[in-house]
Amino acid sequence: MVEEKTGNETLVDPTVEDLLLQAQELVPMALSKARTVKGFSSRWRVIISRLEKIPTCLSDLSSHPCFSKHTLCKEQLQAVLETLKEAIELANVCVSEKQEGKLKMQSDLDSLSAKIDLSLKDCGLLMKTGVLGEVTKPLSSSTEDLETFSVRELLARLQIGHLESKRKALEQLVEVMKEDEKAVITALGRTNVASLVQLLTATSPSVRENTVTVICSLAESGGCENWLISENALPPLIRLLESGSPVAKEKAVISLQRMSISSETSRSIVGHSGVSPLIEICKTGDSVSQSASACTLKNISAVPEVRQNLAEEGIVKVMINILNCGILLGSKEYAAECLQNLTSSNETLRRSVISENGIQTLLAYLDGPLPQESGVAAIRNLVGSVSVETYFKIIPSLVHVLKSGSIGAQQAAASTICRIATSNETKRMIGESGCIPLLIRMLEAKASGAREVAAQAIASLVTVPRNCREVKRDEKSVTSLVMLLEPSPSNSAKKYAVSGLAALCSSRKCKKLMVSHGAVGYLKKLSELEVPGSKKLLERIEKGKLRSFFSRK
């Protein structure tokens, strides 16, 4: 049972009304004592001006319908009472001139002034933010209602009181989130997010760590990013990357990873000098932090106008190093995607990647068991900036991707082949690598984009006689290309199918296969649609049919 002594009187478990009465009695006493002090006049003037606001604050608080229904009001009144008693005590010391020293008293008065100011602000918050109504204990005793009440009270405590009380509330909130994260996210309001963001800059490392742990969960939930951004969470999160504990750094970078999905937020991260600490974490962080940081930088690199900023911070070398030595496979994938973004439209950045041994590093990455699209796409961006001699190193990796890569990687590999196949020399080089059967197989892919780029590559390669002969030997090539003559507007492969079949049409066997699989009917429709080459191919096939008819006669 709580006891509190005032003079000779002992109150057992005082009610909120008892505490209010005591505070109302002490205010005039504190003001009277304060006005009699002669020394430290400037500090006492500030204290008096703040003490004079307490009666209005108490009146507003006591008039709230929920005033007597929960502990927040009681705790607030206890804090006010303690502050009023301290004011009376310090005034007595100053009047009697028995202070321990001038500097000590100045410090005590500044502390008192801050406590009064905090009490006034907390009272205001209780009234203005609707906290009192939110955390009133529900009439229903259901477990769900009581849990919601508990969460809301914890969230309210983050907004009021001194740092130690907020620290305790945060610790409890973190534990609650481990058990039921959804309950916390459901109970959150914008004012709660604002109070959390403010605690990111608290003087206590443990408070900062627990705060960023909660914010990380909010960011990952996907429902609070806009609030976090609007409450200016980016600057303190970035500062935590530089000076936080290992746990705080990890949670901060995961938060930024989620929020950087937005292009606008990515620009803001660059504007708040966030690139340098992200790059540092890529160099020195643990596996989880490195992966999250690489992903954040990958997201930022998707914004064209900030790519030069990234380059100036040394991102190219760092991403190539992650491809070489990254701890997690996910980190390497993010690095490859970042290099893909950086090299998509900037020749200077392409040259930078090449000079840092980027081609060889990307090829070594692609030679793994399941090559992904981003690494191939980065190579595709670079092939126009390297010599033909380098193609000898690139083509074997593209063949491996066509054999073992994801469908997106295979499509990117076929697209890269189209970019390399610009001369008879390179076309022969590609044909000799063994990729033609793989491209023919790709003509039957489920994805229309994969079928189109495979048809485009074959149409380019068959202009070299050796490659054309290899395609003719594979009966599936004709069958698959004829299927791609389908005149539907969604079939973007038909013009390449026409080109490929035109090169094969010199073979009587291929021509028969075209006829037997319905090429004539398709080509008649394509001729009407004026698809390039379709009319000429139709004429060649029909001439062949006519010759065959007369020879049988």
TORFI-106537 format. One record per residue (C-alpha): x negated, y, z. Coordinates in steps of 0.5 Angstrom, whole numbers, padded with zeros to 4 digits, always signed. Each point is the difference from the previous one (the first is absolute). Layout:
N
XYZ ...
This chain:
553
+0000+0000+0000 -0003+0007-0002 -0001+0005+0005 -0001+0007-0001 -0002+0005+0006 +0002+0008+0000 -0002+0003+0006 +0003-0004+0006 +0005-0003-0004 +0000-0007-0003 +0004-0002-0006 +0001-0007-0002 +0000-0001-0007 +0003+0007-0002 +0005+0000-0005 -0001+0005-0006 +0005+0005+0003 -0005+0000+0006 -0006+0001-0004 +0004+0006-0004 +0002+0003+0007 -0008+0000+0002 -0002+0003-0006 +0005+0006+0000 -0002+0001+0007 -0008+0000-0002 +0000+0004-0006 +0002+0007+0004 -0005-0002+0005 -0006-0001-0005 +0002+0006-0003 +0000+0004+0006 -0007-0003+0002 -0003+0001-0007 +0002+0008+0000 -0004+0001+0007 -0007-0002-0003 -0004+0005-0002 -0006-0004-0003 +0000-0003-0007 +0005+0005-0002 +0000-0002-0008 +0001-0008+0002 +0005+0001+0005 +0004+0005-0005 +0001-0006-0005 +0002-0005+0006 +0005+0005+0002 +0003+0001-0007 +0000-0008+0000 +0003-0001+0007 +0006+0005-0002 +0002-0004-0006 +0001-0006+0005 +0007+0002+0002 +0003+0000-0007 -0004-0007-0001 +0003-0003+0006 +0007+0003-0002 +0000-0003-0007 -0002-0007+0002 +0005+0000+0006 +0006+0002-0005 -0002-0006-0005 +0006-0006+0001 -0006-0005+0001 -0004+0004+0005 +0002-0005+0006 +0000-0007-0004 -0008-0002-0001 -0007+0001+0002 -0002+0005-0005 +0003+0006+0003 -0002-0003+0007 -0007+0000-0002 +0000+0007-0003 +0003+0003+0006 -0006-0004+0004 -0005+0003-0004 +0003+0007+0001 +0000-0001+0007 -0007-0002+0000 -0002+0006-0004 +0004+0005+0005 -0003-0003+0006 -0007+0001-0003 +0001+0007-0002 +0002+0002+0007 -0006-0003+0003 -0005+0003-0005 +0004+0007+0001 -0001-0001+0008 -0008-0002-0001 -0001+0007-0005 +0004+0004+0005 -0004-0003+0006 -0006+0001-0005 -0003-0007+0003 -0001-0003-0007 -0006-0004-0001 -0003+0004-0006 +0002+0005-0005 -0001-0005-0006 +0004-0006+0004 +0006+0005+0001 +0000+0002-0007 +0000-0007-0003 +0005-0002+0005 +0005+0006-0002 -0001-0002-0007 +0002-0007+0001 +0006+0002+0004 +0002+0005-0006 -0001-0006-0005 +0005-0004+0005 +0005+0005+0000 +0000+0001-0007 +0000-0008-0001 +0006+0000+0004 +0004+0005-0003 -0002-0003-0007 +0003-0007+0002 +0006+0003+0003 +0001+0003-0007 -0001-0006-0003 +0005-0004+0004 +0005+0005-0002 -0002+0002-0007 -0001-0007-0003 +0006-0004+0003 -0005-0005+0003 +0005+0000+0006 +0006-0002-0004 -0005-0005-0003 -0002-0004+0006 +0006+0000+0004 +0001-0007+0003 +0006-0003-0004 +0006-0002+0003 -0001-0007-0004 -0004-0005+0004 -0002-0004-0007 -0007-0002-0001 -0001+0004-0006 +0003+0006+0003 -0005+0000+0006 -0006-0001-0005 +0002+0006-0004 +0001+0004+0006 -0007-0002+0002 -0003+0001-0006 +0003+0007-0001 -0002+0002+0007 -0007-0002-0001 +0000+0004-0007 +0003+0006+0004 -0006+0000+0005 -0005+0001-0005 +0003+0007-0001 +0000+0002+0007 -0005+0000+0006 -0007+0000+0001 -0005-0004-0004 -0001-0006+0005 +0008-0001+0000 +0000+0000-0008 -0006-0005+0001 +0004-0005+0004 +0006+0001-0005 -0004-0002-0006 -0003-0006+0003 +0007-0002+0002 +0002+0001-0007 -0005-0003-0004 +0002-0007+0004 +0007+0001-0002 -0002+0001-0007 -0004-0007+0001 +0007-0003+0002 +0005+0004-0004 -0003+0005-0005 +0007+0001-0004 +0003+0002+0007 -0005+0006+0000 +0000+0002-0007 +0008+0000+0000 +0000+0004+0006 -0005+0005-0003 +0001+0007-0002 -0004+0006-0003 -0001+0003+0007 -0003-0006+0002 -0005-0001-0006 -0002+0007+0001 -0002-0001+0008 -0004-0006-0003 -0003+0004-0005 -0002+0005+0006 -0003-0006+0004 -0005-0002-0005 -0004+0006+0002 +0000-0001+0007 -0006+0000+0005 +0001-0007+0002 -0003-0005-0005 +0005-0006+0003 +0006+0005-0002 -0003+0001-0007 -0001-0007-0001 +0007-0002+0002 +0003+0006-0003 -0003-0002-0007 +0002-0008+0001 +0007+0003+0001 -0001+0004-0006 -0003-0005-0004 +0006-0005+0001 +0005+0006-0002 -0004+0001-0007 +0000-0007-0001 +0008-0001+0001 +0001+0005-0006 +0005+0004+0003 -0004+0006+0003 -0005+0002-0005 +0004+0006-0001 +0000+0002+0007 -0007-0001+0001 -0002+0004-0006 +0004+0006+0002 -0002+0000+0007 -0007+0001-0002 -0003-0007+0002 -0005+0000-0006 -0006+0004+0003 +0000-0003+0007 +0000-0007-0003 -0006+0002-0004 -0003+0002+0006 +0001-0006+0003 -0004-0004-0006 -0006+0004+0002 +0000+0000+0008 +0005-0005+0002 -0001-0007+0003 -0001-0006-0004 +0008-0001+0001 +0002+0007-0001 -0004+0000-0007 +0003-0006-0002 +0007+0002+0002 -0001+0007-0003 -0003-0003-0007 +0006-0005-0001 +0005+0006+0002 -0003+0004-0006 +0000-0006-0005 +0007+0000+0001 +0001+0007-0001 -0004+0001-0006 +0004-0004-0004 +0003+0007-0001 -0004+0004-0005 +0002+0006+0004 -0003-0003+0006 -0006-0002-0004 -0001+0007-0002 +0001+0002+0007 -0005-0005+0003 -0005+0003-0005 +0001+0007+0002 -0001-0001+0008 -0007-0003-0002 +0003-0007+0001 -0005-0003-0006 -0006+0000+0004 +0002-0004+0006 +0004-0005-0004 -0007-0001-0004 -0004-0001+0006 +0005-0005+0003 -0001-0004-0007 -0007+0000+0002 +0000-0002+0007 +0007-0002+0002 +0002-0007+0002 +0004-0005-0005 +0007+0003+0002 -0002+0007+0000 -0005+0000-0006 +0006-0003-0004 +0005+0005+0002 -0005+0005-0002 -0001-0002-0007 +0007-0001-0001 +0001+0007+0002 -0005+0003-0004 +0003-0005-0006 +0006+0004+0001 -0003+0007+0000 -0004-0002-0006 +0007-0001-0004 +0001+0008+0000 -0004+0002-0006 -0002+0007+0003 -0003-0002+0006 -0005-0005-0003 -0006+0005-0001 +0001+0001+0008 -0001-0007+0001 -0006-0001-0005 -0003+0006+0004 +0000-0004+0006 -0003-0006-0002 +0006-0005-0001 -0003-0003-0007 -0006-0003+0004 +0004-0002+0006 +0006-0004-0004 -0006-0003-0004 -0003-0002+0007 +0007-0003+0002 +0000-0004-0006 -0007-0003+0001 +0001-0001+0008 +0007+0001+0002 +0002-0004+0006 +0007-0001-0002 +0003-0002-0007 +0005+0005+0000 -0005+0005+0001 -0004-0002-0006 +0007+0001-0004 +0001+0007+0003 -0007+0002-0002 +0001-0003-0007 +0007+0004-0001 -0003+0006+0003 -0006-0001-0006 +0006-0001-0005 +0003+0007+0002 -0006+0003+0000 -0002-0002-0007 +0007+0001-0003 -0001+0007-0003 -0007+0003+0002 -0006-0002-0004 -0005+0003+0005 +0003-0005+0005 -0001-0005-0005 -0007+0001-0001 -0001+0001+0008 +0003-0007+0001 -0004-0003-0006 -0007+0003+0003 +0002-0003+0007 +0000-0007-0003 +0007+0000+0000 +0001-0004-0006 -0004-0006+0003 +0003+0001+0006 +0007-0001-0003 -0002-0006-0004 -0002-0003+0006 +0006+0001+0004 +0004-0002-0006 -0004-0007-0001 +0004-0002+0007 +0005-0005+0000 +0006+0004-0001 -0001+0006-0004 +0004+0006+0001 +0003+0005-0005 -0003+0007+0004 -0008-0003-0002 +0002-0002-0007 +0003+0007-0001 -0006+0004+0003 -0004-0004-0005 +0005+0002-0006 -0001+0007+0002 -0008+0000+0000 -0001-0004-0007 +0001+0006-0004 -0006+0003+0004 -0005-0006-0001 -0004-0003-0005 +0002-0006-0005 -0006-0004+0004 +0004+0001+0006 +0006-0004-0003 -0004-0006+0000 +0000+0000+0008 +0008+0002+0000 +0003-0005-0005 -0002-0006+0004 +0004+0003+0006 +0006+0002-0004 +0000-0007-0002 +0000-0003+0007 +0005+0005+0002 +0005-0003-0006 -0001-0007+0003 +0000+0002+0007 +0003+0007+0001 +0007+0002+0003 +0005+0002-0006 -0002+0007+0001 -0007-0001+0000 +0001-0004-0007 +0004+0005-0003 -0006+0005+0002 -0005-0004-0003 +0004-0001-0007 +0000+0008+0000 -0007+0000+0002 -0002-0004-0006 +0005+0004-0005 -0005+0006+0002 -0006-0004-0001 +0002-0003-0007 -0002+0007-0003 -0005-0003-0005 -0001-0007-0004 -0006-0001+0004 +0004+0000+0007 +0006-0004-0003 -0005-0005-0002 -0003+0000+0007 +0007-0001+0003 +0002-0005-0004 -0007-0004+0002 +0002+0001+0007 +0006-0005+0000 +0005+0005+0002 +0005-0001-0007 +0003-0007+0003 +0002+0004+0006 +0003+0006-0003 +0004-0005-0004 +0002-0003+0006 +0002+0007+0003 +0005+0001-0006 +0005-0004+0004 -0001+0003+0006 +0007+0002+0004 -0002+0008+0000 +0001+0004-0006 -0006+0004+0001 -0005-0006+0000 +0003-0003-0006 -0001+0007-0003 -0007+0001+0001 -0002-0007-0001 +0004+0001-0007 -0004+0007-0001 -0007-0004+0002 +0001-0005-0005 +0003+0004-0006 -0007+0004+0001 -0005-0006+0001 +0003-0004-0007 -0003+0006-0004 -0006-0004+0001 +0000-0007-0005 -0003-0004+0006 +0005+0002+0005 +0006-0001-0005 -0002-0007-0002 +0000-0002+0008 +0007+0003+0001 +0002-0004-0006 -0002-0006+0003 +0005+0001+0006 +0007-0002-0003 +0002+0004+0007 -0002+0007-0003 +0005+0000-0006 +0005-0003+0004 -0001+0005+0006 -0001+0006-0005 +0007-0001-0004 +0003+0000+0007 -0002+0007+0001 +0003+0002-0007 +0007+0000+0004 +0002+0007-0002 +0003+0002+0007 -0002+0008+0002 -0003-0003+0006 -0005-0004-0003 -0006+0004-0001 -0004-0005-0003 +0003-0001-0007 -0004+0004-0004 -0007-0003+0003 +0004-0007-0002 +0001+0002-0007 -0008+0002+0000 -0002-0006+0002 +0004-0004-0004 -0002+0004-0006 -0007-0002+0001 +0002-0008+0001 +0005+0000-0006 -0006-0002-0005 +0001-0007+0003 +0005-0004-0004 +0001-0004+0007 +0001+0006+0004 +0005+0003-0005 +0004-0006+0000 +0000+0000+0008 +0002+0007-0001 +0006-0002-0004 +0002-0006+0004 +0000+0005+0007 +0005+0005-0004 -0005+0005-0001 +0004+0002-0007 +0006+0002+0004 -0004+0004+0005 -0004+0004-0005 +0007+0002-0004 +0002+0003+0006 -0007+0003+0002 +0000+0003-0008 +0007+0003+0001 -0003+0003+0007 -0006+0003-0004 -0005-0004+0004 -0007+0001-0003 -0003-0006-0004 +0007-0004+0001 +0002+0001-0007 -0006-0002-0004 -0001-0006+0005 +0007-0002-0002 -0001+0001-0007 -0007-0005+0000 +0004-0005+0004 +0006+0000-0005 -0005+0000-0006 -0003-0006+0003 +0007-0004+0001 +0001+0002-0007 -0006-0003-0003 +0001-0006+0005 +0007-0001-0003 -0003+0000-0008 -0005-0005+0002 +0005-0005+0003 +0004+0001-0007 
